[in-house]
Every structure is written in C-alpha cells, then in structure tokens.
C-alpha cells in the first residue's frame, strides 16, 4: 500500500486511505479529515482516533 503524502492528504476524497502500519486517514463526505489507528487487542479490532487534520499532521499521526 503506497504511503500518503501531504498533497494526497489535502486532496483525498471521501473514504479511508491507508498509510501502512494500521494508520488511516478517514475523509467524511463533508470533507472533514481525521486520523485513525486500527489495532488488534485481545483478538478484537479497535479503532483509535488520533485527531483531526490539519491539527494533527501526517508526521504527528505517524509518530503516534
């Protein structure tokens, strides 16, 4: 899966866009963008919200 860039994040259409390692950018139909980290804990998938873009940048989301 190709990694995201700042330009791809800014221009992304509605949906989930993967960056690798369980990190996703979720874009709502309204255009709101947020970062989600998808992990498995005790055999169950959980999504952890990391915050909205641009408050949380791509670099910040990768670091988290």
ChimeraX attribute file (.defattr): number of C-alpha atoms within 10 A of each C-alpha:
attribute: neighborCount
match mode: 1-to-1
recipient: residues
	/A:1	8
	/A:2	8
	/A:3	10
	/A:4	16
	/A:5	12
	/A:6	11
	/A:7	8
	/A:8	11
	/A:9	18
	/A:10	12
	/A:11	10
	/A:12	17
	/A:13	16
	/A:14	15
	/A:15	14
	/A:16	17
	/A:17	21
	/A:18	18
	/A:19	16
	/A:20	13
	/A:21	11
	/A:22	13
	/A:23	24
	/A:24	23
	/A:25	24
	/A:26	23
	/A:27	20
	/A:28	13
	/A:29	10
	/A:30	8
	/A:31	14
	/A:32	12
	/A:33	23
	/A:34	21
	/A:35	27
	/A:36	22
	/A:37	19
	/A:38	15
	/A:39	14
	/A:40	10
	/A:41	8
	/A:42	6
	/A:43	7
	/A:44	7
	/A:45	10
	/A:46	13
	/A:47	14
	/A:48	12
	/A:49	15
	/A:50	18
	/A:51	15
	/A:52	17
	/A:53	18
	/A:54	13
	/A:55	9
	/A:56	16
	/A:57	16
	/A:58	19
	/A:59	10
	/A:60	12
	/A:61	20
	/A:62	17
	/A:63	7
	/A:64	10
